[in-house]
Amino acid sequence: MNIHALLVSRFSEALDKLGAENAPVPVARSSRPEFGEYQFNGAMALAKQLRQKPRDIAEKIVELVNLDAVASKLEVAGPGFINVHLSDAWLANQCEQALNDPRMGVAKDAEQTIVVDYSSPNLAKEMHVGHLRTTIIGDAVVKVLEFLGHKVIRQNHMGDWGTQFGMLLAHLSDKLENQMAETALSDLEDFYREAKVRFDEEEGFADRAREYVVRLQSGDEQCLKLWDQFIDISIKHSEEVYDKLNVSLTREDIMGESAYNDDLANVVADLKEKGIVVEDQGAQVAFLSELADKEGKPAVYIVQKSGGGYLYSTTDLAAIRYRCGKLHADRTLILTDARQALHFKQTEIVARRAGFISDEQTYEHCPFGMMLGSDGKPFKTRTGGTVKLVELLDEAVERAGKLISERDTDLSEAELKEVADKVGIGAVKYADLSKNRTTDYVFNWDTMLSFEGNTAPYLQYAYTRVQSIFRKSGISPKDLTGAMRFTEKQEHALAVLLLQFEEVVGVVSREATPHVLCTYLYDVASAFMSFYEACPILKDGIEEDVRDSRLELAALVAKTLEQGLSLLGIETLEKM
Ligand SMILES: NC(=[NH2+])NCCC[C@H](N)C(=O)O
């Protein structure tokens, strides 16, 4: 059920009857419960057009609009707003349908093919906190898109190619003389640092590194074998993080930079032929007047360096051509931190000029801000190093375990472990997901693990509350078949919220903003707590049909929390 869409269609019919077929149909959520739940705001503009008084037009629309079964009251307010008060009977009926439908009445969208490029770590190094954000947010976006019926193609655009591999392979080759690759690469951060020191300080090493680059690019077999080993172990490191995070990425989703290697020369040749790039000081560049500076000088976008080398940009152009041309992506979403925004803007301009993207296809860079430490500076270890994700996630589980065992709980050892796992990982993921992704956010253990406020533990706890009500009642949700019936304002408010789920996932799918879903789930959980306080369920003296109706409403709360959290990649628990 999409209340907003329903109201738009009903008001649109009313406007047709008024003879205003093409008038816009602005319907918004009301700002306060006294104004009902939704508001039609189109009467004022229409009045101007028809040269009538706005309130008169609004009254006419109220006469014409067919909302008898949906609204208990329509009132004209202020200069000509129409406030819609939804009817309890209609809400109850819709909630029953949602409860009995596996998709909770959420319709699927017209199917699109959507490429989502996320996680995409650089394999020459350990994944860092920036990759945590793209992985978590990207995975939630993917799940929402799939839930809405789209064909989603995950693309893990790993940085597995480029000149830095010369240095790494030369170093690896030396190390393999007396140890196994697994041991040599057990700590990628250390390995990278060692190689870099040698590159900067050891005589002859830099030359060897450059030789390795040439050998790698010319397909030298021994060199490719080394590279394969390096990549394989490095991917395993990422998989360990994916596993702990419980994200849906697999090896099949990897389409790293190296996959486009053979296509780069073709891309540049194509751009040259189309006159999109020209030679400038030996390099192949495009001039982008769309992004000119204050003096009118166009931005310079390089696709091939003067020595013939290719760049990050060349690979991204090849990737666009593949995704739009071969995979037929209607939309391409790319999640990286905001510092890459200009790169993607420029890349899109060049790709459109070249016809790699058609007018119907979109290319959407979804930027996010930085993760900051409590000092407001980029998140680092106490000694200033990069934080290893595996260690961060282990710490989350450990902290959650401690917090849970300090609470009054009757969980067994095994249950405790499971709860710690789900709460700890859930907390880290949710802390990230719940912030508007475009802003920086401060990483804070205490807030993210708190059982109060907009956190994963709070939502997981709300879910277990419902489960415990059902356990106490001895009734299973399946056995509830009676009609729902609302009399209290808390029931009404909760029902309206529950029926807004579809509107919310729609926003997330269009804007790649999981925080909208987080805020929504938090509102649902809070509305449930208020409802539970005001409307007793299992107390003596509560009539059976009232009890059952309230149990059904609680069951829909649990269903919504479970579905919503699962779209965010966060697990629920039966008790905690
Ligand atoms: N098509 C892309 N450029 N995707 C994003 C790649 C992100 C890059 N590997 C990084 O770590 O910053």
The ligand as an ORCA input file, in Angstrom:
! r2SCAN-3c Opt
* xyz 1 1
  N      34.169      2.628    -10.834
  C      34.776      3.062     -9.787
  N      35.715      3.974     -9.918
  N      34.434      2.572     -8.600
  C      34.975      2.946     -7.346
  C      36.369      2.458     -7.119
  C      36.908      2.896     -5.781
  C      38.405      2.829     -5.638
  N      38.943      1.518     -5.804
  C      38.786      3.374     -4.242
  O      39.114      2.617     -3.373
  O      38.734      4.564     -4.046
*
